[in-house]
Amino acid sequence: MPSRYIHTKIKIREDGKRVFKPTIYPKIPLKDSDIFIYPRFGDRLDNLAVKYYDDVSLWWIIAKANGLDAAHIGLEVDKQIRIPIDINPILNRLKDIAF
């Protein structure tokens, strides 16, 4: 399983500790291939990422597409969310931003 930090740069602080620099995720435009779902009770961003992408670390794609952050890992059952299906362009833009 690839890490979501694979493209994140590392910074050495003055005290010598290594830390990750913040990652700026790309905007995710609406596409015809996107699907819309109503989450079921107990659905979370991470388990939807496994279901649709077979990779738990890609939860951030669903979050970014829906204007959510890590604090919203649990989803409301009455609020429709968008699942981007064609994620290769998103991942390529992330690589371009990170380097």
Buried (B, 14 or more C-beta within 10 A) or exposed (E): EEEBEEBBEEEEEEEEEEEEEEBEBBEBEEEEEBEEBEBEEEBBBBBBBBEBBEBBBBBBBBBBBBEBEEEEBEBEEEEEBBBBEEBEEBBEBBEEEBE
